[in-house]
């Protein structure tokens, strides 16, 4: 790797780059799935290559190649410089980077069992057992399961002297039961929808989730939803489970705090943000109970946004985003930190793989749990007229991140502190800051889980990234419920 | 570029490493470049080269896939062994078919395929892309607007080889321009793509986006409710794209399709006719599927009736044995399968809407509208109800109030919750189908549509 990085950095410097960094990566992934009692998919993939980012004539250039021969690496570096010089034809000022002490470091995701050493046969057997348990429930018409592993090894070097070797492990697992009858399709998922739970862990995650133990209940709930009452339309107190609150954070806090969106860099695709720079330390984002951090450090937990260093060599950090309801921080990079008066990046520049330019991404954007002991059941017992919603079914938010609408798989009507009847097709909608200001309770640490969002899309060409969201069940007062079906 | 001869050589090396009954290799990749601009400067500018070899091995009803982008002999041997290990531990699946041996009835489609490789597009330089951006920025500057977007070009290859002698190969180029123009409280957007970069008119796109931005300035809030809407082609494609995965036979067998119990029934208006046609002159993409079966031209919807589904080989066999076999129209492999193994089977991805006998321009649609909303683009569309096909999403980058035949002013963006079935039953007028490109669905050939009773449920803050 030393040779490859030297070839890249030397050529970039010789051709006039004022800054260069190179990422050499080796990715490996495995995907197993079943459907209705059969293996649906079994695949391995590996990908390796080099991405070179340069500043030439004061502008950015990036080139990548799967060919790691000396000739190809040098040609790729030359291409990056040529592209940087082309970028300089349409610039206003030279790129400047916030200073960062070059690091020399090794970092690996802490794990107990390397998932790639586990038996494929046993893993498929586990998925088929879950599948069988789901389909043992009369009325389940489709059962799907999945198990996914990824190992990302990366060497980062820069013309400033950084030399960082990182290896990240990701494990994901989940399943879903569908029930179709008449003119309706209902679905229940576990531990979460759209692929289940994903964390930066080894195979030990699989054993921690009580997968088989929950399968029958999940199948029964899918079928029961067919006969459940439609969620009513109106204003209710809403209690969200932790996984749904995690996605709420992702969409209505995580994306609007990305400084590249705020500065207009994503205006053509992902959109901009209502969090214009004047709102920093002035906007009441939420109620006093709302405390959100962007924390990529290992001590925050095994979120998909946990790492040692970001993709420009900045160490993992914790940035307070919302402090007792006040908006206090953005996600930043070395290029953008100065726009919010910071002399150092917040360390959030990330790339999907070696062939993508790192851009500002969420790390682990988490709401901190309540300080007073409070369980989900106690929160329900404390609610007079509400709807409890669990597991995301659909999500949508405007391109400045004001207006959102979420649907969940399962709802429960709450009357005088008790769950009274199951509700199907529950949905809620609102305006971001109004919603977060209506939060009046959040459960405590025992209910707090770091949920994984493995497929967050952003950038052109689009990049998919994993993000983490620590969350506990929370209550929101007087929320608009049921408008997803209004007028349809 | 990876050549056909080199790919054939790699395939021979893979076959030598394999102990499987059958082996299939997919090649994909190429060279691509994308110049991205925002705040009237180029802020990101990238180029990539990557080729992936994906190996599927088959042992008597068991199959698995393994992929690598390393083409040395050691890596090829490793990827074959990996695929074989994954396959061997499975239980045999009686539905799995042997790999096919030749291109079937769809071969004619292959012969009719127009050229989709253009030398000028493949050879485009970063300097040429920068000059295009410079033109777009100069238009933004002239209108005192801020612009953001992309200019991209690529050259790619997709190929398949299998151990029963099937081979197919396609190289193509692609180019794309997407432009957003931003004013203080409004925006406009345009996007186009083509295999031939010479077909893209950056100036016209930029001027249209700019006009939308300044004409929608000072947007007013009008109440949510049911409106007649005029959806420009990009808005149509982004919303209708959410239904086509339900046109795969396997989605019926899995009972996850909104077409379950609805094939052969009139579902949409008489004016809705939809084909899947990879050889259409405005379409792009490869003329064979994930197993190498040639794509057929399939009429999916005829005068509002869903007439046909598309099938991978195994799905067609399964459907013929199923309780649905007499209710789903003709059943045959149509060349729309995804690479095996997979859970979703197949889908039509080269959608072409039929032209109206009396096409109506967007201007004519506006002129004939007493009270309605003109929509440039939709955003963040997600499914609310899978069987009634209710979708939610937002309008974006140019939404206008129309009254008494004229655009009156820009409006704050709406959230919609709209059944696609109802929407395609309420189409009052259609334009000439064009190649359109959005962000929520794959590219299609679709017309602008005037739709009554489109269901806006909320209004946002801008």
Interface residues (C-beta under 8 A of the other chain):
Chain A: X33 X35 X36 X38 X39 X40 X41 X42 X43 X44 X45 X46 X47 X48 X49 X59 X60 X61 X62 X63 X64 X65 X66 X67 X76 X79 X80 X82 X83 X84 X86 X87 X89 X90 X91 X92 X119 X120 X121 X124 X141 X142 X144 X178 X180 X183 X184 X185 X187 X263 X264 X265 X266 X267 X268 X269 X271 X274 X355 X356 X357 X359 X393 X394 X395 X396 X397 X398 X399 X400 X402 X403 X405 X407 X425 X427 X429 X431 X460 X461 X483 X484 X485 X486 X487 X488
Chain B: X29 X32 X33 X34 X35 X36 X37 X38 X39 X40 X41 X42 X43 X44 X45 X46 X47 X48 X49 X50 X51 X52 X54 X63 X64 X65 X66 X67 X68 X69 X70 X75 X79 X82 X83 X85 X86 X87 X89 X90 X91 X93 X95 X125 X126 X127 X129 X130 X131 X133 X134 X137 X146 X148 X149 X150 X152 X178 X179 X180 X182 X187 X189 X225 X226 X254 X255 X256 X260 X341 X342 X343 X379 X380 X381 X382 X383 X384 X385 X386 X387 X388 X390 X392 X393 X394 X396 X397 X413 X415 X417 X418 X419 X422 X439 X455 X457 X458 X459 X460 X461 X462
